[in-house]
Structures are given as structure tokens and as C-alpha cells.
Amino acid sequence: MDAVAAVSARDRSELTPGRALRIAWLSWLSLAAIPFLLFIVVVLTLTANGSRPGNRALAERWFLFSMLYLALAVPCSFFLRSYVFKAYWAGEVVSPKNYLTGMLTIWMTIVAGGILALIGCWLSDSLLPNLLPALVAFMLFIPFWPSGRAMTRRVGNDDDPEHYEEPR
């Protein structure tokens, strides 16, 4: 009976592609909801403050900082994902752990940029220009929903003579 319990415990702890895809979807939906809820809070806060003028100098500096973050951090996250997905570029499938690591790197970097821009809206008491980097981050984030193809589908053509090996 102990051997059966040990095998079932090991099966539950093993990260399969299906389980990794479920975790990825939950993570993606959660990361999509956080900036959306923060946007609602910022809009409600700004409308509750009335029509007092915002801090234009802070808004402009924060805008430049947010755009600089997005311009530098997002490409770096793609390069990091490419490094984690190196098995995929060699024609193999990516392990579920590496899939989650690579995708979460991109998602969290983009969402952090959107949150950073929304904090700038809140601190400067104005939606513009800091709403623009938040929208850019949102538009970057949405197309990267989890598909899991890198964990299940090999890249390349098996009939390619370069990959063919003579049977022994």
C-alpha cells in the first residue's frame, strides 16, 4: 500500500504539460485582472478628487520613465524567454517548468510596466500622458495568452535529411 501511495504522490507533484497549461492560464488571467482593477481604482480616485490640476512635470517624467522601462525591459524578457526555450529552438519540446518560467517572465515584465504607468497616473493626478504606456503594456500583454504549443509540439520537419539518422 505504501508503494501505491508513493507513486500517486509522485504523480501529483510532477508538473505535466496539462497542469502547466492550467497554471499558465490562471496566472495569465490573474495578471490581466490586476492592472484592470488598478485602472478602475485610479479612475475612481481621480474623479473623486474633482478637477484640481495635476502635477504636469511629474507626469511627464513618469511617462518617460515608464516608456523607457517598456522599451528596455520587455525586449530583455523576450531574450530571457528565448534562452529558457533553447530546447524549442533546437527542435525539441520545452519542459513544463521552463514553459512557465519563460512565459511568466514576459507576462510579469509587461504587467509591471502597466502598473508602473498607472501609478504615475495616480501620483500625478492626471490620466494623460501616463495612460499611454499602460495601454501599450495592455496591448502587448493580451496577445500572449498561454497556448502550451512549445511543450507539446516539436519544431521542424522529421522528414528533413539533416535530422535523419540511419537505423543501426
C-alpha positions as CSV (number, residue, x, y, z in Angstrom):
1,M,0.0,0.0,0.0
2,D,2.9,2.4,0.7
3,A,4.3,1.9,-2.8
4,V,0.9,2.9,-4.3
5,A,0.8,6.0,-2.1
6,A,4.3,6.9,-3.0
7,V,3.6,6.6,-6.8
8,S,0.4,8.6,-6.5
9,A,2.2,11.3,-4.5
10,R,4.9,11.5,-7.1
11,D,2.3,11.8,-9.9
12,R,0.6,14.7,-8.2
13,S,3.9,16.5,-7.6
14,E,5.1,16.0,-11.2
15,L,4.5,19.0,-13.5
16,T,2.8,17.8,-16.6
17,P,2.1,19.9,-19.7
18,G,-1.6,19.9,-18.9
19,R,-1.0,21.1,-15.3
20,A,1.5,23.7,-16.5
21,L,-1.1,25.0,-19.0
22,R,-3.7,25.3,-16.3
23,I,-1.2,27.2,-14.1
24,A,-0.3,29.4,-17.0
25,W,-4.0,30.2,-17.7
26,L,-4.6,31.0,-14.1
27,S,-1.5,33.2,-14.0
28,W,-2.4,35.0,-17.2
29,L,-5.9,35.7,-16.1
30,S,-4.7,37.0,-12.7
31,L,-2.1,39.1,-14.3
32,A,-4.7,40.5,-16.7
33,A,-7.0,41.4,-13.9
34,I,-4.5,43.2,-11.7
35,P,-3.9,46.2,-14.0
36,F,-7.6,46.3,-14.9
37,L,-8.6,46.6,-11.3
38,L,-5.8,49.1,-10.6
39,F,-7.1,51.2,-13.6
40,I,-10.6,51.3,-12.1
41,V,-9.2,52.4,-8.7
42,V,-7.1,55.1,-10.4
43,V,-10.0,56.4,-12.4
44,L,-12.3,56.4,-9.3
45,T,-9.6,58.2,-7.3
46,L,-9.1,60.9,-9.9
47,T,-12.8,61.5,-10.4
48,A,-13.3,61.8,-6.6
49,N,-10.5,64.4,-6.4
50,G,-12.5,66.7,-8.7
51,S,-11.0,69.0,-11.2
52,R,-7.9,70.0,-9.4
53,P,-4.9,70.4,-11.7
54,G,-2.4,67.5,-11.9
55,N,1.4,67.8,-11.5
56,R,2.4,68.1,-15.1
57,A,6.2,67.9,-14.5
58,L,5.9,64.7,-12.5
59,A,3.5,63.3,-15.2
60,E,6.0,63.9,-18.0
61,R,9.0,62.5,-16.1
62,W,7.0,59.4,-15.0
63,F,5.8,59.0,-18.6
64,L,9.4,59.0,-19.9
65,F,10.4,56.5,-17.2
66,S,7.5,54.2,-18.0
67,M,8.3,54.2,-21.7
68,L,12.0,53.7,-21.0
69,Y,11.1,50.7,-18.8
70,L,8.9,49.2,-21.5
71,A,11.5,49.8,-24.2
72,L,14.3,48.1,-22.3
73,A,12.7,45.5,-20.0
74,V,10.2,43.9,-22.5
75,P,12.9,43.0,-25.1
76,C,15.1,41.7,-22.3
77,S,12.3,39.5,-21.1
78,F,11.9,38.1,-24.7
79,F,15.6,37.3,-24.8
80,L,15.4,35.6,-21.4
81,R,12.5,33.6,-22.6
82,S,14.4,32.6,-25.7
83,Y,17.2,31.4,-23.5
84,V,14.8,29.4,-21.4
85,F,13.2,28.0,-24.5
86,K,16.5,26.9,-26.1
87,A,15.2,23.3,-26.4
88,Y,12.4,24.6,-28.6
89,W,14.8,26.4,-31.0
90,A,16.7,23.1,-31.3
91,G,13.5,21.3,-32.5
92,E,12.6,19.8,-29.2
93,V,9.7,20.4,-26.8
94,V,10.1,22.7,-23.8
95,S,9.7,21.2,-20.3
96,P,6.6,22.4,-18.4
97,K,8.8,24.1,-15.8
98,N,10.7,26.1,-18.5
99,Y,7.5,26.9,-20.3
100,L,6.1,28.5,-17.1
101,T,9.3,30.3,-16.3
102,G,9.7,31.8,-19.8
103,M,6.1,32.9,-20.2
104,L,5.8,34.3,-16.6
105,T,8.9,36.3,-17.3
106,I,7.3,38.1,-20.2
107,W,3.9,38.4,-18.6
108,M,5.2,39.8,-15.3
109,T,7.5,42.3,-17.1
110,I,4.7,43.7,-19.2
111,V,2.3,43.9,-16.4
112,A,4.9,45.6,-14.2
113,G,5.2,48.3,-16.9
114,G,1.5,48.8,-17.0
115,I,1.2,49.0,-13.2
116,L,4.2,51.5,-13.2
117,A,2.4,53.7,-15.7
118,L,-0.9,53.6,-13.7
119,I,1.0,54.5,-10.5
120,G,2.2,57.5,-12.5
121,C,-1.4,58.5,-13.3
122,W,-2.3,58.3,-9.6
123,L,0.8,60.2,-8.3
124,S,0.5,63.0,-10.9
125,D,-3.3,63.3,-10.5
126,S,-3.9,63.1,-14.3
127,L,-4.6,60.2,-16.7
128,L,-2.5,61.6,-19.5
129,P,0.2,61.0,-20.6
130,N,0.8,58.0,-18.3
131,L,-2.3,56.2,-19.6
132,L,-0.5,55.7,-22.9
133,P,2.3,53.4,-21.5
134,A,-0.4,51.5,-19.6
135,L,-2.3,50.9,-22.8
136,V,0.8,49.9,-24.6
137,A,1.5,47.3,-21.9
138,F,-2.0,46.1,-22.1
139,M,-1.8,45.7,-25.9
140,L,1.5,43.8,-25.6
141,F,0.1,41.5,-22.9
142,I,-3.2,40.4,-24.4
143,P,-1.8,38.5,-27.5
144,F,0.5,36.4,-25.4
145,W,-2.2,34.1,-23.9
146,P,-0.9,30.6,-23.0
147,S,-1.2,28.1,-25.8
148,G,1.3,25.4,-24.5
149,R,2.4,24.5,-28.0
150,A,6.1,24.8,-27.0
151,M,5.5,22.0,-24.5
152,T,3.7,19.6,-26.9
153,R,4.7,20.3,-30.5
154,R,8.1,19.7,-31.9
155,V,9.5,22.3,-34.3
156,G,10.9,21.2,-37.6
157,N,10.3,18.6,-40.2
158,D,11.0,15.0,-39.3
159,D,11.5,14.1,-43.0
160,D,14.3,16.6,-43.3
161,P,17.5,14.8,-44.3
162,E,19.5,16.9,-41.9
163,H,17.7,15.3,-38.9
164,Y,17.6,11.8,-40.5
165,E,19.7,9.1,-38.9
166,E,20.4,5.7,-40.5
167,P,18.9,2.9,-38.4
168,R,21.6,0.7,-36.8
